[in-house]
Structure formats: structure tokens, C-alpha cells
């Protein structure tokens, strides 16, 4: 029996795969590689010292997904796969509504077919939109202000309706705040395609000389220094939250919603200063106009996750920046595979050995 990790080659997905493997779980990874790299999967295998089935397919490919369930004895799903850039979602809303909604619907249909009813969904604090107050608890109003956030909110409603219709379902919705950092090994980290949409990889790419300066979107928010304030959480802390949620849905049915954050906000300029301190590299920046779809202040109340899951973020801003810098300085161009290394298997080798298949993606 295995845990299916959709989007397992992505940033949060790859780190969660490492934690699952180290905890003794069997995993199967599916990813269409639309905004991730296959090399991340190889490095997860290296870190864990174990191989696992890896499929390249899109979740909208129902027949391909059925084959994955049929061949692997899936017992639960952690669902990361989806488009995730706020700015892009404003420009390309139909792309986001189609991909995020359709892929999740198809996934749930196939889960139903195979009698798999345990699901962890990767949601986002963007579902809250502009909050009435901070820190934000799970009881706060859901009123997303951009298409990306709306797709997350809509999927949450679909999952609530699904749980209401069939009490066999056990679902955990995890609302992330701002994942940053990297695995302490420096082997895996955040490697965005094209220009980074998130702050810390942008800062890191400036530090290694790939970008000229950090564009700070908005310097006139109602915050101490005028720049946006966010709750930054170390990606390994976030990944470990999924293991706690997996324990929860294995024990209790129904739908459960949890914020995963630190409960403290840092401004853009504070993050730049912290990264400069850790790296010893000056980070030039310029303040530009606000970005459509952004808000001024957002940070979490994660007391419910602490109380019900026994989870709490442990890593501070220094560790977040230090691990992000270790990853970026060791991998200035991101994931680049120079040669095959012992212990890795390609997706072609997995197909030959019966451990996986290379399925053509539709996106």
C-alpha cells in the first residue's frame, strides 16, 4: 500500500516526499512537470536512499490516473498538483480554473472508483483574501481576491460537499501561508520556472547574480515599513505538517481544515535584510507599484493545528534564509542533472522494472 503524491516533483511536494520516505511510508509520485523538474525526484531518491514509482502524467488524464491506482495499491492521496502563481492567474484565469478544478475533480472521481477516501489537499491562505483581522484563524471569512485563490476556495467547497455526501471520506485541507527555505542538505529546494513569483527565490537569484535586483511590489501598505507583511514558514516544517495530517485522516473521518504558518509576519524589507545577513551578499532592490491581487498583511493563527495535529513550526527566519541560500548557492541554475548517479532510476527504467511508468502528460 502506498501514498500517492500528486505534484511530488514540485517544491513542497518533493520536500514532503523526503519526510514521508524517512518516516517509512511507501510513495508513488505523479507530476506533469509543467512547473517542476524531474531532477527533483532523482534527488529525493538520493536523500532517502530509496527508489519509488514516478509517473509523468497530467491529472486530467483519467485513464492514465486509473492505471496508476490499478498498479500501485494506493491507500491515501496528498494532492499538491496545480497551477499556483497569483499574478499569472490574474492574466490567465481560464487556464487556472480549468487545470486546478478539472484535475481535482478527476482525481476524486478516480479515488471513488478505487475506494480510496483519504485525501490531504494543498490549499492556501489566499482563500482568505483581505482579512478583517490578523492573525487569521480557520473561522475567518473565505473571500479570495484573485483567480488562483478562488480555485483553492472552490476546490475546498467541492471537498466539503464530497465529505457531506459520503461519510467514508476523510479529508484534511491545509491552508499554507508562505513556504520558504530548502532541505538542509542543499540537494532540493525551490526552482521556479522563469521569473520567480515568490519573494525568497527572487532574493536568492539576485544573490547569485541571476537577477539584477529585487522588485518590491508596493511600498505604501499600512505596515511598519510600507512593504507587504507575510507569514513565512520553512518548507520542511510545512512538509512535516502533512505527516501529522496523514495521521489525522487515518484516525478520523470527515473534513478538517488547518492553517499551517508560524503566527508571525515579516515584511519584504525584513526578509531582504535577513537574507543579506545570512549570505553576506548585498541585495539591491527597488520599490515598484503594487501587484494586482496582493494584500498588505497576512499571517496565521495555527493554534488549531497545534492542538489537533500536535504540529508547530520550529524553524526561524534565520534558518529559512540560511537553507534557501545553501540550496541556491550550491545550485545557482536550479536543477541541472549532469550525469546519472548510483541509486537513481529514470522513469524509463522504472517502467521496465515494473516500478512505474512514463505516461505522456496532456499539459
Secondary structure, DSSP 8 states (H G I E B T S, - for coil): -EEEEETTTSHHHHHHHHHHHHTT--EEEEE--SSS-HHHHHHHHHHHT---EEEE--TT-HHHHHHHHHHHTEEEEEE--S---HHHHHH-HHHHIIIIIHHHHHHHHHHHHTT--EEEEEEEGGGG-S-SSSSB-TTS-----SHHHHHHHHHHHHHHHHHHH-TT-EEEEEEE-EEE---TTSSS----SSS-SSHHHHHHHHHTTSSS-EEEE-S-SSSTTSS-EE-EEEHHHHHHHHHHHHHHHHH--EEEEEEES-S--EEHHHHHHHHHHHH-----EEEE---TT--SEE-B--HHHHHHH-------HHHHHHHHHHHHHH-TTSS---S--TT---HHHHHHHTS--------
